[in-house]
Amino acid sequence: MKSGILALVAFATTLPAWSADAPPAAAAPAKPTPEQIVQDFRKDLEAKSADVMAKALTLSADQASKFWPLYKEYQKEQGAIVEGQIQATQKYAAGYGHLTDAEALAYVTALLERDQKIHDLRVKWLAKFQTVVPGVTAARAIQVERRLGLVHQVGVSSQVPLVR
C-alpha cells in the first residue's frame, strides 16, 4: 500500500507535465523502487518547473545570469519542504486504514504546515527576486511558481485517499 500511494503521488504530480510526445516503449526496464520513483519525481519536477519558468519569463542576459542562480536556490529550499510532505505522505500510507485520531490529525497538520512553509518561502523569494529583476518579473515568477504548485498539489491530493 505504501509504495502504491507513493507511486501514485509521483505519477499524478508529473502527469500534467508529460505530453503526448513520449518516446516509443523499449524493453521493459526493471520496476523502480519507491525511493527511485521519489528521486526521479524530484528531478523531473525541478526540470519541468525551470522549463515552464524559462518560457514564462522574458529576461535580458544580465537578468538571466542573476535570476537563474537564485531560482536554483529557491528550488533547493522548496525541495526540502516537498521532502517533508513526501515523508508525511509515506507515514500516512504506512498506517492508512487503521490511523488513530492523533495520526490522522498529524498528517493533516503536516499538510497545513507545508502550505504555510511554501507561502513563507514565496514571500521571502519574491523579495530576493526583486533584487535582480524588476518587480513585475519577480511577481510573475512567483505567480508561475504558485500555479505550478497548485497543479502539483491537486495531482497529489487527488491520488491520496482521504482519512478514514
C-alpha positions as a printed Julia matrix, in Angstrom:
164×3 Matrix{Float64}:
   0.0    0.0     0.0
   2.79   2.43    0.96
   4.69   2.09   -2.32
   1.43   2.16   -4.27
   0.34   5.5    -2.83
   3.86   6.87   -3.26
   3.93   5.76   -6.89
   0.51   7.34   -7.47
   1.7   10.58   -5.86
   4.78  10.7    -8.06
   2.82   9.78  -11.18
  -0.03  12.2   -10.54
   2.2   15.16   -9.93
   4.2   14.68  -13.1
   1.34  13.53  -15.35
   0.27  17.05  -16.43
   3.85  17.85  -17.42
   4.21  14.79  -19.65
   2.97  15.36  -23.16
   1.84  13.06  -25.94
   5.39  13.16  -27.3
   6.51  10.18  -25.25
   9.24   8.09  -26.83
   8.28   4.65  -28.11
   8.32   1.94  -25.5
  11.51  -0.09  -25.36
  12.13  -3.3   -23.49
  10.52  -3.05  -20.07
  13.11  -1.89  -17.53
  13.24  -3.28  -14.02
  10.47  -1.98  -11.79
  11.78   1.08   -9.9
  11.83   1.11   -6.12
   9.68   3.65   -4.26
  12.89   5.56   -3.45
  13.81   5.69   -7.15
  10.33   6.89   -8.01
  10.62   9.73   -5.49
  14.13  10.66   -6.67
  13.04  10.68  -10.32
   9.96  12.68   -9.37
  12.09  15.35   -7.67
  14.46  15.68  -10.64
  11.6   15.77  -13.13
   9.68  18.32  -11.09
  12.67  20.66  -10.85
  13.49  20.35  -14.55
   9.92  20.89  -15.71
   9.41  23.8   -13.31
  12.56  25.51  -14.59
  11.42  24.92  -18.19
   7.97  26.42  -17.53
   9.59  29.35  -15.72
  12.0   29.98  -18.61
   9.09  30.08  -21.04
   7.05  32.38  -18.79
   9.76  34.99  -18.18
  11.46  37.33  -20.58
  14.88  38.08  -19.14
  17.8   40.05  -20.51
  21.15  38.26  -20.49
  22.17  40.25  -17.41
  18.91  39.48  -15.6
  19.11  35.8   -16.53
  22.67  35.49  -15.21
  21.44  36.79  -11.85
  17.97  35.26  -11.71
  18.71  31.59  -12.52
  21.21  31.02   -9.69
  18.64  32.48   -7.27
  15.9   30.33   -8.76
  18.05  27.27   -8.25
  18.42  28.2    -4.56
  14.66  28.7    -4.37
  14.12  25.22   -5.82
  16.52  23.74   -3.27
  14.59  25.29   -0.38
  11.31  24.25   -1.95
  12.66  20.72   -2.32
  13.27  20.5     1.41
   9.63  21.41    2.04
   8.41  18.91   -0.54
  10.59  16.26    1.14
   8.69  16.87    4.37
   5.41  16.38    2.54
   6.65  13.17    0.96
   7.73  11.84    4.36
   4.35  12.74    5.87
   2.57  11.01    2.97
   4.75   7.91    3.35
   3.94   7.75    7.05
   0.26   8.24    6.27
   0.38   5.47    3.64
   2.06   3.09    6.07
  -0.79   3.44    8.54
  -3.66   4.06    6.14
  -6.79   2.16    7.05
  -6.03   1.99   10.76
  -4.96   5.52   11.71
  -5.56   6.77   15.19
  -7.11  10.2    15.66
  -3.66  11.54   16.55
  -2.08  10.07   13.4
  -4.83  11.44   11.14
  -4.52  14.88   12.71
  -0.72  14.75   12.48
  -0.94  14.07    8.74
  -3.36  16.92    8.07
  -1.34  19.23   10.32
   1.79  18.34    8.3
  -0.05  19.32    5.11
  -1.15  22.63    6.59
   2.36  23.33    7.85
   3.7   22.57    4.36
   1.24  25.06    2.88
   2.43  27.73    5.32
   6.1   26.97    4.64
   5.53  27.25    0.89
   3.7   30.55    1.4
   6.52  31.89    3.56
   9.1   30.69    1.03
   7.34  32.53   -1.8
   7.13  35.74    0.21
  10.85  35.5     1.02
  11.87  34.79   -2.57
   9.6   37.47   -4.04
  11.78  39.97   -2.19
  15.0   38.24   -3.28
  13.96  38.03   -6.92
  13.23  41.77   -6.88
  16.9   42.42   -6.18
  17.85  41.07   -9.64
  14.77  41.59  -11.83
  12.02  44.23  -12.0
   9.07  43.87   -9.62
   6.72  42.78  -12.41
   9.1   39.98  -13.41
   9.59  38.88   -9.79
   5.8   38.88   -9.3
   5.33  36.85  -12.48
   7.94  34.32  -11.32
   6.12  33.81   -8.02
   2.76  33.68   -9.82
   4.07  30.95  -12.13
   5.54  29.05   -9.16
   2.22  29.3    -7.34
   0.33  27.93  -10.33
   2.81  25.08  -10.73
   2.49  24.31   -7.03
  -1.29  24.26   -7.19
  -1.28  21.9   -10.16
   1.12  19.55   -8.4
  -0.85  19.66   -5.15
  -4.13  18.87   -6.94
  -2.4   15.94   -8.6
  -1.05  14.65   -5.32
  -4.18  15.22   -3.25
  -6.42  13.59   -5.83
  -4.37  10.39   -5.62
  -4.02  10.15   -1.84
  -7.13   8.68   -0.22
  -8.97  10.74    2.35
  -8.52   9.91    6.01
 -10.99   7.32    7.17
